Amino acid sequence: MSEISYANSALLLERAKKVIAGGVCSEFRKYNHPHAIFYTHGQGSKIYDVDGNEYLDFTLSQGPMILGHSHPTVLSAIEEYSKHGQMFAGQHIKEIELAEKLNEIIPSAELLRFCLDGSEAVQTAFRVARAKTGKKKFIRFEGHYHGWLDNVAWGLSSPSLEALGDRTSPNIYPWSQGISAESKDEFIVLPWNDLALLEKTMSEMHHEIAAIITEPIMCNNGCILPAQGFLEGIRSICDKYKSAFILDEVITGFRLSLGGAQQYFNIVPDISIFAKALGSGYPISAIVGKREWMSLIEESKVIHAGTMNSSNPTVAAALATISVLEQEQPYERMFMLGNKLMNGLRKAAAIANQKVLVQGPGPMFILAFTEHTAFNDYRDTFSGDKAKLAKFIAGMHNSKIRIIGRGLWYISAVHTEEEVDHAIKIAAEVFLTL
Ligand SMILES: Cc1ncc(COP(=O)(O)O)c(C=O)c1O
């Protein structure tokens, strides 16, 4: 395996720690190998660090870089559209064009608002759901991630599998100190993919439940697909009890298909959230929904605001990203490449006698070291050998292949078959070292 140095990153991290809390600006960035790394630039499927290392990038900056880094169409659109103004505290034409485009391609879209990121768009959706239904709580599912803010930052970590307790009423723990204890009263956590339990809970508590929020695929843990009929079941439960069905498409949006998971699974939520891939790395997200829900914002019954919302560069970035995706239709290729990579990793692991689970739809998937042949819910993911996974990720990184630390891989529209073959070859070598 090739020699690699992280010396310049290590020096910069020491400097950063003196002025940036922990040296990083998002908690997840702390946990790179061998420590937080500093990058100089990204181009296509590659990203480069301050030590001159070139990595084949399967993190895609946690998902946003669906067109790869520094896509020329995106960059020139931003430059062109921002040079005569960056934001106006007022409206601009491309904002309408972007909204029209999203309303055309996202099946459930009738009205929308732009925000900055997934976390705040999720909170906007809760506000709409509470206002419209007059109810207080929402149901969310074990292992799903909906941002870092208080009422969704419970149940993201557990000291152990046992500490989760009874699966029908999971124990939940705050992700960090400082999370308001009262925020725990805003939601109920249930295991995912258990429609009978969801139905039972709703039949008993529907008068309190404003919304059910779910990722369409449990991308943040195990890359678990919805059980047959589960999303459809949520739809009919929400219809029956007049609660909002909120689909969190922050990862799946523009990744499973142009119209997101709702198009892929043919499911119609009341409200959905898009972020990450929408802006190719620029801070833009959208809360998108049926008119009957979004009209509360229209009528200012629900307030949604933000100085930085729909700034010129972010809107230009999103329009350009969508136009490239529309023209190139990379989806068949992304599924094909993802599946090729998944199969290659399975074979390479088997040859090295490593028990792995590689699971996901293709454009994103996870690799875990486990005896399980499938992860069906969050609790299954505890069987994963985290120490071995960390060794694997470190070995890949030392061989210049970058993967998200929890074993998640993202495929972009610009990855090539040769790059996928290369990643399989390197993984085969790394598996033998574990
Ligand atoms: C499914 C999902 N929802 C919401 C969020 C929060 O989005 P953001 O990090 O843009 O605030 C994330 C972030 O990873 C996510 O994966």
The ligand as a Gaussian input file, in Angstrom:
#p B3LYP/6-31G(d) Opt

LIG

0 1
 C      -32.135000      12.665000       6.243000
 C      -31.547000      13.935000       6.762000
 N      -32.373000      14.905000       7.195000
 C      -31.916000      16.089000       7.649000
 C      -30.564000      16.347000       7.705000
 C      -30.069000      17.657000       8.203000
 O      -29.619000      18.395000       7.111000
 P      -28.507000      19.534000       7.295000
 O      -27.247000      18.857000       7.722000
 O      -28.433000      20.150000       5.933000
 O      -29.035000      20.486000       8.310000
 C      -29.661000      15.367000       7.260000
 C      -28.213000      15.598000       7.284000
 O      -27.394000      14.741000       7.049000
 C      -30.163000      14.129000       6.794000
 O      -29.359000      13.147000       6.371000

